[in-house]
Amino acid sequence: MNNLILFLNSFLSYLLVFVLIVVLVIIACVIGAKWRKSKDLKNGQIAETEGDAVKQ
């Protein structure tokens, strides 16, 4: 019985660490996607203003 308790304790500890890592990866991906969209939008606005300046 003692071995089962030790096994479950270790298993749940590793499971908790795994879940934490997965959550951090998901959060990092969401933040990265938002930053990329923001940068693309900013670069698009800069390109439009440069294009307007060249046309004049």
C-alpha positions as CSV (number, residue, x, y, z in Angstrom):
1,M,0.0,0.0,0.0
2,N,2.9,2.3,0.8
3,N,4.4,1.8,-2.7
4,L,1.1,2.7,-4.3
5,I,0.8,5.9,-2.4
6,L,4.4,6.9,-3.3
7,F,3.7,6.0,-7.0
8,L,0.5,8.1,-7.1
9,N,2.3,11.0,-5.4
10,S,5.1,11.0,-7.9
11,F,2.6,10.5,-10.8
12,L,0.5,13.4,-9.7
13,S,3.5,15.6,-9.2
14,Y,4.8,15.0,-12.7
15,L,1.2,15.4,-14.1
16,L,1.0,18.8,-12.4
17,V,4.3,19.9,-13.9
18,F,3.3,18.7,-17.3
19,V,0.0,20.6,-17.2
20,L,1.8,23.7,-16.0
21,I,4.2,23.5,-18.9
22,V,1.4,23.0,-21.4
23,V,-0.5,26.0,-20.0
24,L,2.6,28.2,-20.3
25,V,3.2,27.1,-23.9
26,I,-0.4,28.0,-24.8
27,I,-0.1,31.4,-23.1
28,A,3.2,32.1,-24.9
29,C,1.7,31.1,-28.3
30,V,-1.3,33.4,-27.7
31,I,0.9,36.3,-26.7
32,G,3.3,35.7,-29.7
33,A,0.4,35.7,-32.1
34,K,-1.0,39.0,-30.8
35,W,2.4,40.6,-31.0
36,R,2.9,39.3,-34.5
37,K,-0.5,40.7,-35.6
38,S,0.2,44.0,-34.0
39,K,3.6,44.2,-35.7
40,D,2.2,43.3,-39.1
41,L,-0.6,45.9,-38.7
42,K,2.0,48.5,-37.8
43,N,4.3,47.6,-40.7
44,G,1.3,47.7,-43.1
45,Q,0.4,51.3,-41.9
46,I,4.1,52.4,-42.3
47,A,4.2,50.9,-45.8
48,E,0.9,52.7,-46.7
49,T,2.3,56.1,-45.6
50,E,5.6,55.5,-47.4
51,G,3.7,54.5,-50.5
52,D,1.6,57.7,-50.3
53,A,4.7,59.8,-49.9
54,V,6.3,58.2,-53.0
55,K,3.2,58.8,-55.1
56,Q,3.2,62.6,-54.3
